Every structure is written in C-alpha cells, then in structure tokens.
Amino acid sequence: MLSAYLTQTEALLQNPASSTINLYTTADLTRYINIARGQMAGETGCIRAIGTIATVIAQQQYNFSSINVGVPATTGIQAPLHVRRLTFNSGTGQLFVPGFAWEWFDLYYLNNAAPTQGVPVAWAQYAQGAAPGATGSAATGSFFINQPDQVYTLNCDCACYPIPLAADGDVEAIPYLWTDAVPYFAAYYALLSAQTNARMNDALNYYKIYKEFIDRARTASNPSVNRWQFEGTQDPVQAAKLGVKGAA
C-alpha cells in the first residue's frame, strides 16, 4: 500500500522519479503519508477495534497502551486513541458499563474515603491521546472504573491509530474509501514545507479535497437507513431545531 500512496502523492506534487531535481524525497513523502494517516485516523475514527484488558482488584486507572488490540504487524493497528464504549464478560455474554463525564465520576466514585468494591458499573476517560510504545505513567490516554472486586475482562470499543508504513508489505489498517484521501493530506503537508505563497495556496486546495474525500467515505460507509444515527452525518431535522425555514 505504501507504494500506491507514494505514486499518487508524487503525481499530485508533480514530482516524477525521473526528475533531475527531486523536490520531495521518498523518505520525506513517506513521513508525510504516515503523519496524514495518523491524523486522519484520529479525525474520522475510521479504525475501530474491540480491545481487551483485565482488571486488577481495587485498581481503578487503566492506560490505553495496556489495551490489547492485537499484534500490530498483523492488524496494522498501533494502539487506541480513545475508548468509545465498555462491556465486561459475564457468564457466556457481556454486560454494558455506562460511561460518564470525568467530573461526575470523580465526584461520585473517587470522592470516597472507603469505596465499595464490586462489578464494573461506571467508567470515565481521564487522560487523552496516546504515547506510542509507552507504558505506566509515561502513557497518556487512560480511563477509570469503579473499584473492581475481582478480575474482569473489559471489552473496549476503541478508535485506534495505525502503525507507520515503512515497506509496501506493511499492513494498512485504514479502510477503503478513506485510503483515497491519504495522498491529498500527504500532499498538503508536503506543500506546506515549500513555504511559498503559491505552494501554500495549493496546499489549502488539497486540504479541501481531502476533506471532501473523508466526507464521501463517511457517507458511503454509513447505512442508508437511519444514517443520521452515525457520526459524521447531518441530522435531517437540524434545520427545524435551529428554526431555519426552507424556501417557499
């Protein structure tokens, strides 16, 4: 997939391999492509995975870096960016754990000198983002749950970011049609490095095309029935809610 990204990005930048003056090296373009992939994964949430993490008795804080979302070389997923939903295994099924705002959770579950341990009944995200390869206090993203009374397996519905592509055989976790948007975002980054007014304007044009492509990918990926229930889709009654009248 990396070679396809490079070919398309070079074409957008008019940077053919036969050029005697190579404005953008392969190493630079690969770096821009990987930046674009990570940023787009965070913006769109297009990489989803159900990760698992085992609780520790009485432990309330858990880092995103400890969530198992599979082997990166196999899945193409590096780590979670945020957790959308939690369940825990119970019997032969799963039970839903409601999520709350951090301030609410802090008041009702941490503001207690003698907390009661039990099954997971509430959780909240605390720290944000991800620190690649980091563990313990060095990891950024984290969430809290009420104090567990035993070891539970939590199932975390995660939005993730991909591994950087270094070779053409590396697994791409970004799904189609979002992959079509990557070269435009990479070209945007490349043109920003030119630091001339003309190239900066070209960069902004490519960024607009990138936004169009991710909007099209979202529209294509959402079901046609009740599609407004999914993120990135306009609420069909938004105009009425805002008091906007249509044309007579």
Residue pairs with C-beta under 8 A, 6 or more apart in sequence:
1 165
1 168
1 170
1 172
1 179
2 30
2 33
2 165
2 166
2 167
2 168
2 170
3 168
5 33
5 165
5 182
5 183
5 186
6 26
6 29
6 30
6 33
8 183
9 29
9 32
9 33
9 183
9 186
9 187
9 190
10 16
10 17
10 24
10 29
12 183
12 184
12 187
12 206
13 23
13 24
13 187
13 190
13 191
15 22
15 23
15 24
15 29
23 194
24 190
28 190
28 193
29 186
29 190
30 165
30 166
32 186
32 187
32 189
32 190
33 165
33 182
33 183
33 186
34 164
34 165
35 186
35 189
36 182
36 185
36 186
36 188
36 189
37 162
37 164
37 165
37 174
37 182
38 161
38 162
38 164
39 185
40 46
40 174
40 178
40 181
40 182
40 185
40 210
40 214
41 47
41 81
41 159
41 160
41 161
41 162
41 173
41 174
42 81
42 159
42 161
43 214
44 178
44 214
44 217
44 218
44 232
45 84
45 159
45 231
46 174
46 175
46 178
46 217
46 221
47 77
47 159
47 160
47 161
47 162
47 173
47 174
47 175
48 157
48 158
48 159
48 160
49 69
49 70
49 75
49 77
49 80
49 158
49 160
50 155
50 156
50 157
50 158
51 67
51 68
51 69
51 70
51 80
51 155
51 156
51 158
52 67
52 68
52 153
52 154
52 155
52 156
53 62
53 66
53 67
53 68
53 153
53 154
53 156
54 151
54 152
54 153
54 154
55 62
55 88
55 120
55 145
55 148
55 150
55 151
55 152
55 153
55 154
56 148
56 151
57 117
57 148
57 149
57 150
57 151
58 117
58 147
58 148
59 147
59 148
60 109
60 110
60 144
60 145
60 146
60 147
61 126
61 142
61 143
61 144
62 142
62 143
62 144
62 145
62 154
63 135
63 136
63 139
63 141
63 142
64 79
64 80
64 81
64 82
64 83
64 130
64 139
64 140
64 141
64 142
64 143
64 158
65 79
65 130
65 131
65 133
65 134
65 135
65 139
65 141
66 135
66 139
67 79
67 80
67 83
67 156
67 158
69 75
69 77
69 79
69 80
69 158
69 160
70 77
72 78
72 163
73 163
73 170
73 171
74 171
75 171
75 173
76 162
76 163
76 170
76 171
76 172
76 173
76 174
77 160
77 161
77 162
77 163
77 173
78 130
78 132
78 160
78 161
78 162
78 163
78 164
79 130
79 132
79 160
79 161
80 130
80 141
80 156
80 158
80 159
80 160
81 129
81 130
81 141
81 158
81 159
81 160
81 161
82 125
82 128
82 141
82 158
82 159
83 125
83 143
83 156
83 157
83 158
84 157
84 158
84 159
85 96
85 99
85 156
85 157
86 96
86 97
86 99
86 120
86 123
86 143
86 145
86 154
86 155
86 156
86 157
87 94
87 95
87 96
87 97
87 154
87 155
88 94
88 95
88 97
88 119
88 120
88 152
88 153
88 154
88 155
89 152
89 153
89 155
90 119
94 155
95 119
97 120
97 121
97 122
97 123
97 145
97 154
98 121
98 122
98 123
99 122
99 123
99 124
99 125
100 122
100 123
100 124
101 124
102 124
102 125
102 126
102 144
104 124
105 122
105 123
105 124
105 144
106 124
108 122
109 115
109 122
109 144
109 146
110 144
115 146
115 147
116 147
117 147
117 148
117 149
118 146
118 147
118 148
118 149
119 148
119 149
119 152
120 145
120 146
120 148
120 152
120 154
121 146
122 145
122 146
123 143
123 144
123 145
123 146
124 143
124 144
125 141
125 142
125 143
126 142
126 143
126 144
127 139
127 140
127 141
127 142
128 140
128 141
129 140
129 141
130 139
130 140
130 141
130 161
131 138
131 139
131 140
131 141
134 140
145 154
160 173
162 172
162 173
162 174
163 170
163 171
163 173
165 172
172 179
174 182
175 221
177 213
177 216
177 217
177 220
177 221
178 213
178 214
178 217
180 213
180 217
181 210
181 213
181 214
181 217
184 206
184 207
184 209
184 210
184 213
185 206
185 207
185 210
187 203
187 206
188 203
188 204
188 206
188 207
188 210
189 203
190 203
191 199
191 200
191 202
191 203
191 206
192 199
192 200
192 203
194 200
194 203
215 232
218 231
218 232
218 233
219 227
219 233
222 230
222 232
222 233
223 230
227 233
228 234
228 235
228 236
235 241
239 245
239 246
